[in-house]
Amino acid sequence: MQLSPSVTIARCESGLEYLQVNSPLCQARIFLQGAQLTEYTPANQKPLIWVSSEEDYQEGKSIRGGIPICWPWFGVHQNPEWPIHGVARVSLWRAEEVKEEQDAIRISLSLPMAQVDKTYWPHNTKLEVEYVLSDKQLEVRLTNTNLGDSPVQLTQALHSYLPTPDITQTSVDGLQGAQYIEFGEGPFEQQEVVHFGRETDMVYSDAKPLQRIRTPDGTIEVARENSRSCVLWNPWVDKSQRLSNFADDEYHKMLCLEAANVLDDKVELAAQQSHTLATIIRWG
Ligand SMILES: O=P(O)(O)OC[C@H]1O[C@H](O)[C@H](O)[C@@H](O)[C@@H]1O
């Protein structure tokens, strides 16, 4: 079904629905499950988003790649039985609006709260995401609004999977000076540009709002708004073997740099207040 001149809605083999953008500005794909973007390629440039070759797009299962939306908690909940990274990434979102402007396509989706089990999220809030897709950059804006009368707290992340032709020749600049915890230890201070040679799972607090990832294919810039924390992840050899929908050697070809609100940077919403977490990703 055609939604606008450049945006159609279609279904993949396993049955999941997605919005497909085929525009002179870019190519992109956003699944309704999780409101998860799995493709963004600006015109005449290389893809900026990575998805596993083993992904089979099953209902109720998180897609390995793209930008999973982790909400209303990031990582393992204090009740370890609850799903890691919350429930938004496996819930069915609703497409709200597609707007084509001269230099960008705006797509917004919302998560109907009826989709969310009240055990996990008993609060009266609204959750929306807007994708702004141009020929230069991808912008993702995740807005929480507290519709209730009492304050609400949450943690969250835009868990961006980014491509590299070779992780051993990839580095991340712009985290120097930030504190991080890793595998439950720390805080440590990031002294240098980050290189990859082992499992990496760093949760940074108070990181600068822009990082540059240098890969043999070029520099990827990842900026954040209303986010002091971010997560840098590569599963390396052993964890790759344990991950769902992930080939054993795929850690060579990806990394995640995730715009987050975690640790001391959790979102605290007073009654009727809104907060927008954003990440902006582009070739530098
Ligand atoms: O396998 P998932 O539930 O998608 O989680 C994938 C990864 O997400 C984040 O980056 C966490 O920091 C990692 O510890 C976790 O392994």
The ligand as an SDF file (V2000), in Angstrom:
LIG
                    3D

 16 16  0  0  0  0  0  0  0  0999 V2000
   21.0110   -9.6500   23.0260 O   0  0  0  0  0  0  0  0  0  0  0  0
   20.2860   -8.3830   23.4080 P   0  0  0  0  0  0  0  0  0  0  0  0
   19.2370   -8.5830   24.4450 O   0  0  0  0  0  0  0  0  0  0  0  0
   19.7380   -7.6760   22.1880 O   0  0  0  0  0  0  0  0  0  0  0  0
   21.3780   -7.4140   24.0440 O   0  0  0  0  0  0  0  0  0  0  0  0
   22.5150   -7.0460   23.3300 C   0  0  0  0  0  0  0  0  0  0  0  0
   23.4520   -6.1590   24.1550 C   0  0  0  0  0  0  0  0  0  0  0  0
   22.8230   -4.9390   24.4200 O   0  0  0  0  0  0  0  0  0  0  0  0
   23.5870   -3.9450   25.1150 C   0  0  0  0  0  0  0  0  0  0  0  0
   24.5760   -3.4060   24.3140 O   0  0  0  0  0  0  0  0  0  0  0  0
   24.1580   -4.4790   26.4100 C   0  0  0  0  0  0  0  0  0  0  0  0
   25.0610   -3.5460   26.9930 O   0  0  0  0  0  0  0  0  0  0  0  0
   24.8120   -5.8240   26.1990 C   0  0  0  0  0  0  0  0  0  0  0  0
   25.2070   -6.3680   27.4500 O   0  0  0  0  0  0  0  0  0  0  0  0
   23.8830   -6.7840   25.4770 C   0  0  0  0  0  0  0  0  0  0  0  0
   24.5080   -8.0180   25.2680 O   0  0  0  0  0  0  0  0  0  0  0  0
  1  2  2  0
  2  3  1  0
  2  4  1  0
  2  5  1  0
  5  6  1  0
  6  7  1  0
  7  8  1  0
  7 15  1  0
  8  9  1  0
  9 10  1  0
  9 11  1  0
 11 12  1  0
 11 13  1  0
 13 14  1  0
 13 15  1  0
 15 16  1  0
M  END
$$$$
